[in-house]
Structures are given as structure tokens and as C-alpha cells.
Amino acid sequence: MSQQTVCSELSTSFAQVWTSLTADLQERIIRLMAQLALNLVVSQSNWPGKECSHDLIDQHKQDSARTS
């Protein structure tokens, strides 16, 4: 029972956490989420243009390297 009490006392909304982050951290999180989504789509893709998707990932990595 004490663990449930601790968890409810520590609960913080996503909005509270997000607004406390710097703009740089927010941007990095958005980029990471986009990369995760792209990787998921590519990994589950069975369409013939899958090779093109790998090109997109390579381009995304190059773009990320330039902005980091």
C-alpha cells in the first residue's frame, strides 16, 4: 500500500514536465521520437520501396549530425 501512496504523491503531468524543459531538450526529444517512429515504420514495412526508406534514415542521420 505504501508504494501506491508514493506513486500518487510523485505523479506529475506530462505538460508540467514538458514546459520545464529547455527548447533545446524539447527539440531533441521531438527528433528522437520522429526517428523512433520512422524506424518502426521501416522495420514493419514489407513494401517494395523499403530500400528508399533506408535512404530516408541515412538522410535523417546526416541532418541530425549537422544540427548536433
C-alpha positions as CSV (number, residue, x, y, z in Angstrom):
1,M,0.0,0.0,0.0
2,S,2.8,2.4,0.8
3,Q,4.1,2.1,-2.8
4,Q,0.8,3.3,-4.2
5,T,0.8,6.3,-2.0
6,V,4.4,7.2,-3.0
7,C,3.5,6.9,-6.7
8,S,0.4,9.1,-6.4
9,E,2.4,11.7,-4.5
10,L,5.1,11.7,-7.2
11,S,2.8,11.8,-10.2
12,T,3.4,14.8,-12.4
13,S,1.6,15.6,-15.6
14,F,3.4,15.4,-19.0
15,A,2.6,19.1,-19.5
16,Q,4.4,20.1,-16.3
17,V,7.5,18.2,-17.3
18,W,7.4,19.4,-20.9
19,T,7.1,23.0,-20.1
20,S,10.0,22.8,-17.6
21,L,12.4,21.5,-20.4
22,T,14.5,23.9,-22.4
23,A,13.7,24.5,-26.0
24,D,16.8,22.5,-27.0
25,L,15.8,19.5,-25.0
26,Q,12.2,19.7,-26.4
27,E,13.7,19.7,-29.9
28,R,16.0,16.7,-29.2
29,I,13.0,14.7,-27.8
30,I,10.9,15.5,-30.8
31,R,13.8,14.4,-33.1
32,L,14.2,11.2,-31.2
33,M,10.5,10.4,-31.3
34,A,10.4,11.1,-35.0
35,Q,13.4,8.8,-35.5
36,L,11.8,6.0,-33.4
37,A,8.6,6.4,-35.5
38,L,10.5,6.2,-38.8
39,N,12.5,3.1,-37.6
40,L,9.2,1.4,-36.6
41,V,7.6,2.1,-39.9
42,V,10.7,0.9,-41.8
43,S,11.0,-2.2,-39.7
44,Q,7.4,-3.2,-40.2
45,S,7.4,-2.3,-43.9
46,N,7.0,-5.1,-46.5
47,W,6.5,-2.8,-49.5
48,P,9.0,-2.9,-52.4
49,G,10.3,0.6,-51.8
50,K,11.8,-0.4,-48.5
51,E,15.3,0.5,-49.8
52,C,14.1,4.0,-50.3
53,S,13.2,4.1,-46.6
54,H,16.8,3.3,-45.7
55,D,17.8,6.3,-47.8
56,L,15.5,8.4,-45.7
57,I,17.0,7.1,-42.5
58,D,20.5,7.8,-43.8
59,Q,19.4,11.4,-44.8
60,H,17.9,11.8,-41.3
61,K,21.1,10.8,-39.6
62,Q,23.1,13.2,-41.8
63,D,20.6,16.0,-40.9
64,S,20.9,15.2,-37.2
65,A,24.7,15.2,-37.4
66,R,24.7,18.6,-38.9
67,T,22.4,20.1,-36.3
68,S,24.1,18.5,-33.3
